[in-house]
Amino acid sequence: MTFLRVLVDSVFLLQKSPRLFIPKVLVAFFLLPTFILIPHFMIQSGLFELDQTLTEQELVTALEAIGPLFLVVFYGLLVNLVDFFVINPMYPVMVKQYYDNEKVSFKRAFGVVMRRFGTILPALLAILIITFAVMTPVAILITVGILLQSNFVLSVSAVAGFLLVFALFVIFYLVYPISSLERFSFVRSIKETAKTSLKHKVNVSKAFLISLLITGASYFFGLLIALPSSNEQMWAKLSLFALFVFARVMVSIFSTYQYVLNAVFYLGLEKNQFLKVV
């Protein structure tokens, strides 16, 4: 199976089973309030105006906004954690169901993930810790570059960060299908993820480019939205909100394709399973 076939099979699968979009669409809408309220509370708390002296009344207003801001951030973090540790691992299971000519079932996929959670959770936590450890020096370098106002240091930081993200992507690309579908311990899941991903490093690099394009498109749709000022007419606010909802739907579509592609990649290139595209 070629990488092009993986791309085609992923699109075909989503056409035949559009219900695969539902989990990511739900996640996008659960996160909808955070994209509206976090900028609102940040502006209200004066976090965008740290270089200005606040009056006593402005300080009180800022402090009153900190509590709701913290709650909204916590809510957003909780939704993202559920997405990262539960929803994403369900996709390889659901794709496998389709490959096995079974009905795509959210309930059964959730059940499989819960049974494998003892492997999935530590495997993903280990990767998060590795990522944090590897990226911390880059974050420090960026901070130094900002403090020194050095474009050279910032450029080096950007290149180093990109290369490290690429390396981590290639090494751990298949963690979801391997930890969800295979009966390995979490240690072996990490080892097999690295081994299998590196085995297909050329095609994984292509998947990285696809992921980069999808992420870029997601940010593009996100940047279409700007906070309306108070003097705008109601129709303008409603138009912006409709555009915002459209952007979130598009992000969820791109995200769904990304995780379906991940599962199809593993089943196709490693397990030599493919769909009959007609």
Order of alpha helices (4+ residues) and beta strands (2+ residues): alpha-alpha-alpha-alpha-alpha-alpha-alpha-alpha-alpha-alpha-alpha-alpha
